[in-house]
Amino acid sequence: MTVLQKSRPVRKQLPTFMSFITFMTFMTVLTFMTFLTSVIIPATAQDNQFAEAEIIMKRANGFRGIWYMNQPSNDEYVYKYSGGLAVYPANHRPFAVYARAVDKTFFCFGGTDSTNSTLMHNVSYFDHRTGKVANPLTILDKKTTDAHDNPVISIDDRGYIWIFSTSHGISRPSYIHKSKRPYDISDFKLINATEIVNGKPQPFTNFSYFQVYPVKGKGFIALFTKYNKAGQRVIGYNTTADGEHWNEWKVLAHIEEGHYQISTERNGKIGVAFDYHPKGKGLNYRTNLHYLETSDFGKTWQNIGGEMVQLPLTSPQNPATVHDYASEKRNCYLLDITFDQQNKPAILVIASKGYEAGPANGPREWTLYRPGKEGWEHHIVTTSDNNYDMGSVYHVSKHSWRVVGPSVDGPQAYNPGGEVAMWRSDDGGRQWALERHLTRNSPMNHSYVRKPVHAQDGFYAIWADGHGRKPSESFIYFSNANGDVYRLPRQGNAPMLTPQPMK
């Protein structure tokens, strides 16, 4: 059943024909304004006509994922990308964190109401001892349907859960919430955070593409994007000892028209991979792959060879370059990054010929980069049919790696997502084989498979589904390390809910 088919309960509440006409007029205007906001008007140019988010703090009574689309393409694929994007985008992280102290994986996601009319920031957890999930708490209504505003989650040294509610550009504010008790999602308080700007504390109420990591004994380090007046995505980072008082944002790179970045953390070491937008080619053209790392809470940054790098980087030719996709006239889409047991990075990307959906820009090559004796090495894991077929990479053991993602064609071919599969390499990532199909014969595409921090066997990956070419309901799923898949109940009133095994 699609979202548009769900208007019947609402119509029953309208007593007259004129009320019905008024309602339909309102819905038409609302739909048009949502379209303008998320698609036509750049994030930096959107009107500040939208209300601030509304704090909800109520049980969601089920797991309903947000459906979202971006840029109508006027072809058979309908949109540049679309679908169930509850744990989108790749540049938000993490969506899930395992807490050993209570044997639970806490996670957040972009939820919605029964008609997909707004974005709800929800938090829940999977109890590894019982196999059940907590009925989500809705922290706030973000007053948009833009899945770029999805939240991310973190857990500090004392077990307090933090939800960082991001924004897409500068038109909507961002928020930070902290649980009132350790390892408890029943209630959160709003943090009136500040950041240092030009030497003075200012409200810290705007951040995009947020990626946050607790570092034991130091606080949080976060990598995120700020938009300049030209609408360019400038990447950088900030640190805080307490989550409330943030230091001064520092720029990592501003090459030509900006960047996307992804990052990871292990034992206090941060690794970040990023692309860039060449001047004059538009933000749909993203290319090159770069990498930097820090082991001292952002005081210094090095490339993979240990060479100190002076920030910010401003040229496409720089010491952080991993692969020059620009010279090959190919796009690079960042999927995931992780460290192995020796704190060496592995970066997963998709390389393609262009941004438009369809077979003309194939093959989309899932490519894993790892440092070798002679510099960076890369090997193809598999191929798929869309640039936004996002999956995650796992380090299993010394020489063994896994990739889990929607790499098999789905029911809406050439749209984002598909059927989820598990790939494995036992020779350090050089050769790959299909280990298991996780989903089959699905009515809708599965997309954006995300790896929890400290992922455990019982809750190994989380994602959502949705129709690739029209608005739809979106279910949320997780799998264990064996590849068994469970769907989270869309409706439920009990405090703890039982996931449904998928066959």
N, C-alpha and C positions, 0 to 999 in steps of 0.2 A: 504494500500500500504506500503510495507517495504522500508527501506532505500536503499537496494540493487536494487530495481526497479526504483530508481530515477536517474539512470545514463544517461538516454536518452538525456536530455537537454545538458549535458556535451559533449556527443559524437557528437552532431551536430556542436560543435565548433571545432572539430578536422578534418582538411581538407583531410588528407591522411591516407591510411592503416597503414603506418609506424608510424604516429602520434598516431594512435589508439593503436598499440602494445606498444609504449613507455608509453602511458598513463596507460594502463592496468598493465604493469610491475611496474610502480611507485605505483599504487594503491595496488598491491599485497605486495610490500615491506612495504608500509605505514601501511597496515592492520596487517602484521606480527609484525612490530615494536610496534604498539599500543598494540597488544596482549601480547608481551613480557613485555612491560612497566607496564601494569595494572595487569598482572596476574602472570607471572613466576618470574620476578625479584622483590625481596623485595624492599620496598620503600626506604630503606636506601642504597641500592646497585645500584640504577639506575644510568646510565651514565648522566653526566651533558651535554648531547649533545643537549638538547632541548632549543630553543630560549626563552628568557624571554617573558612574556605576552605582547601583543600589545594593547595599549590604542586605543579604537575605538571612543567612545563618539558620537554615531549615533543612530538614532531611529531604533529599531529592525524590525518594520513593522510586528508585530504579536508575538504570544506566541508559541514558538517551544521548547519543553522540550528536555533535553538530554536523550538519551538511553544509558545504561551502563550495562556491565556484569562483573562478577568477578569469576575466577577459573572455567574453564570447568570441568564438573564432569564425562564426558564420560558415561552418562546414559541417560535415556529418559527425564530427567529434564534439561539436557544440561549444566547448570551452577549451581554453588553453590547459587548464586543469580543474578538477572538481572531484567531489565525492565525500565520503565519510572521513572528516579530517579532525577527529577529536584529539589526536596526538600529533598534530601538524604544527609547525614545519620542522624540518631537520635541524634548523638553526635555533630551536628551543630545546633546552635540555637542563636537567633530566625531567622526565615525566614520572619516573618511578624510582624508589630507593629502598633497598632492603635494610632493615634494622635488626641486627643480630640479637640485641638485648631483649627484644620482645618476639622474635621470630615472625616478623610481619614485613610484607612489602607494601609500603605506602605509595599511593599513586594519585595523580590528579589528571583531569582531562577537561576538554571543552564540551560541556553538555548543552542541552537546550530544553525547551518546553515541548509540548505535544505537537506544535505546529512549526517548529524550527524558526521561530520568529525572533529569537534572541540568544545570546551566548551566555551560558552559565558556567562559572568556575567551580568545579566540583572536586572533592577530595574523598578518598576511600582508602581501604587497605585489604590485602589478602592475608588471611591468617594461615600460616603454613601448618599449624597443628590441627586445624579443623577442616581446612580446604574450603572455607567459606569466605565471602567478601562482606565488608561493612556496607550497609546502605549508605550511599554517598551523602556528604554534607554539601549543600550549595552555599558557598561563601558569599558570592555576589553575582548580580546580573550586570554584565559588562555593557549593556545597552548598545549592542552591535551584533551583526551576524558574521563579522569578519574573523575567521579562524586564526588570523595572524595575532589576534589578541589572546590566544590560549595561554593558560598559566603554566608555570613550572614549579617544581617542589624541591625542597632541601631539608635536611635534618642536622641540627647543630650538635656540638659536643655533649650537651646536656639532654638531648633527646627531644627538644622542641621542634615542631614541624613548621616550616616556613613555606608560604605560598606567595610567589611573585607573579602578579597579574600584569602581563605585558601590554604594550600598545603597538599599533601599526602606524608609525609616523608620529606627528605631534598634535593631531587633532583631539585625541582622547587621552585622559590621564592614566597613569599606571598606579598600582597599589601594591603594598606589602602587608601580609598578615602573618601572625605568629600564633601558634596554638597556646592556649592558656595553661595547658599541662603537658608534660613530656609524653610522647607517644600516644596522644589523645586527640582525636579529630572532632570531638563533640562541640568545641567552641574555639573561636579565634579572636584575637584583638587586632585592630588596625594599628600599624606602626607608622607614625608620622616621621618618616625618615628624612634626613638631610644629606646633601653632598656639598663639597667645597667647590665653589665657582668663583674664580678670580680672587681667591684667598678668603672668601666669606661663605658661611653655610647658607644654602638655599634649599627649598623643598625638593626632595628627590622623587618627582612624580611623573617622570617620563623616561621610559626605556623600551627599546624594541629588540627582538631576537635575543632574549636573555638566556644566559648559560651560567649557572652558579654552582660553586663547589665550596664546602666547608674544608678548611685546613686546620688540623688539630692544633689547638693552642694559639691560633692566630686569628681566626674568624672566617669570613667569607671572601673569596675572590670571584668576581663576576665579569664575564666577557659579554659585551652587548653593543648595540648599534645606536648611534645618534644620527639624525638627519640634519644636514646643513640647509641653508636657505635655498640652494639649488635643487634640493630633493635628493642629494647624493647620500648613500649609506656609508658613513664613516665608522670603522670598527675600532674598538678600544676596550679598556678594562678599568675596573675600580676595585678597591678593597675596603673592608670594614672589620673592626674588632667585635662589634656587637650587633650588626644588622640594622642598626638605627642611624648611626653616624658614619657616613661614607666619606672617603677621602676624595681627592680630585681625580676626575676621569682623565685617563691618559690614552692617547691615540696610538694604536698599533700600526695601522696603515691607512693611507689615503692616496691610492693610486688611481689617477684619472677620475672616473666617475663613481668609484666606490666598490663595495665588496659584500659578499656573504662570508660567514665564518662558522666553523664547527669546532668543538673542543672536547677535551677529556681531562680527567685528573686521576692520579694514582700516587699514594704516599707523599702528597704535597707537591708533586710535579704536575704542571699544567702543559698540555700540548694543544696547539691551535693550528688548524688548516684553513686556508682561505683562497678565494678566487679574486677576480677583479672584472670591472666593467670597462672596456676600452672606450675612450672618448669618441663621441659622435655616433655610437652604434646602438644606443638605447639600453635600458636595464634588462631586457630579455636576453641580451648577449653577455654571457658570463664565461670566462675562460681562464686558463692557467691554473696551476695548483702550487700553493706556497705553504710552508710550515715553519713555526717557531715554537720554542718551549722555554719555560722558566721553572726553576727549582727554589727560588727565594721570594715567593709571594709577589712576583711581578717587579722586583727591583731591577733585575737584568734579564735579557732575553737572548737566546742563542739559536743558531740553526742546527741541523742534525749533526754537523761536524764539530759542534762545540764553539763555533766562531761567534763572538759577541756581536750583536746587531744594534746599530744605532736607530732608535725610533724617532718619528714614524717613518715607515718605508713609503717612498713616493714614486718609485720607478718600477715598471714591470720587470726590468732586469735587476735582480737584487739577490743577496745571499740566501734568501729564504726559498727561492724557486725550487720546486720539486719536478715539475713538468711544464714545458712550454706548449700548451694547447693552442695558443694564439697563432703560432707559426704553422700549425696544421689546419687552421680555420675550423676548429671544433669547439663546441661548448663543453664546459665541465660543471657537473652538478654534484655538490657535496652531499654524501649520504651519512657516513659515520666515521668515527675515529676512536681508537682504544690503544691502551698500552699492553705489552706482554709482561711476563714476570720479570724481565730485565729492564723494564721501563722504556722499551723501544716502541715507537709508535707504529700503528697500522692504520692506513687511511683508505676508506672505501668511497669511490666516486662512480658516477656514470658519465661516459663521454659520448657525445652525439654530434651530428652535423648541424643541428639547428633547434630552435625552441618550439616550432609548431608541432602539433600532434600529427600522427600518421606515419605511414611506412617510408616516406621520402627521406626522413632524417635518421633512419635506422642504419646499421644496428646500434642500439643503445648498449654500450659495453660496460658491465659492472667490473670495475678494475680495482685491484687491491695494491696499494703501494706500501713497501716496507724497506727500511734501510739495509743495504748489503755491504759487502767489502769494498765495492767500487762506487758507492753512492746509492741512490734510490733505485730499487728494482720494482717492476710492476708486472702483474699477471692478470689475465682476464678470468673472472669467476664464472660468468654466464652472460647472456644477453637477454633483453626484454623489449617491450614495445612502447614504453613511454619514459620521458625524462624524469617524471616524478614517481617512479616505482621505487620508493624509498625502503631500504632494509638496513639491518644492523650486522656488525661483525663482532665475533666472540673469539677470545683466545681460550682454547680448551685445555691444552697442555703444551709441552715444550715445542713440538713441531705441528700440533694440530690446531686448526682454525675452523670456524663455522661462519657462514653467512645465512641469515634468515630474512626472507623478504618476499614480496609479490613478484617473483621473477618468471612466473608461468602465465601465459595469456589467460585473461579472464573473460567473463561474459560480455563486457563492454571493451572490445579490443581497441587498442591504441589510446584508451583513456587511462588515467592514473590507476595504478594498482592492478590486481589480477588475482591469481591463485597463489597462496603462500607456499613456499618450498624451503627446505633446509639443505644447504650445500656444505660439503666438508672437504678439507685438504689435510693430509697427514704428512706433507713434505715441506711445511713452512709457507704454504700459500702459493706454490708454483702450479700444481695440478689440482683440479677440482672435480668432484663427482656429486651427483644428486644423491643425497642421503635419504630424504623422505619428502613426499607431498604432504603438507599439513592441511590444506583445504582442496576440495574437488567439487565440481558441479554446482558452484555457488550461483545464486541469482544476481548477486551484485559483486563488484570488485572490492577486494580487501586492499587496504593501503596503509602506508606509514607504520612499519613494524619497528617498535622501539625496544631497546634493551635497558632493563633497570640497572641502576648502579648496584654493584655487588650482586648481580643476578644469581638467584638460586634455582635449583632444578624444578621446584614446584611452580614458580612464576617466572618464566624465562623470557617471555616477550609479550608485548601488549600492542593491539592495533584496533582498527575499526573498519567497517565496511560501508558501502554506499553506492548508489547508482552513478555511473560515470557521465550520464548524459541528461539527467533530469533530477530535480529535487526528490529526496527519498528519506525514509527512516534510516537511521544508522545505528547498528549494534556494535558493541565493544566486545573484544575477544582477548583471551590470553592463551598461551601454550606453556607446557612444561618442557624440560630439556629433551624428553623423548620425542616431542613433536605432537603430543596429544593436545587437542584444542578444546577450549571451553568458551561458551558464550555467556556473557553477563546478562542477567534478567533485565528487560526493559521496564518492567513494572514490579513493584514489591513494597510492602509496608513494614516488614519485620526489620529489626535492627541488623540482623545478619542474614544474608541471602546466599542461596546455593547456586553456583555456576552450573550451566547445562552442558554436559559432554556433547561434542559434535562428532558424528560418525562419518 
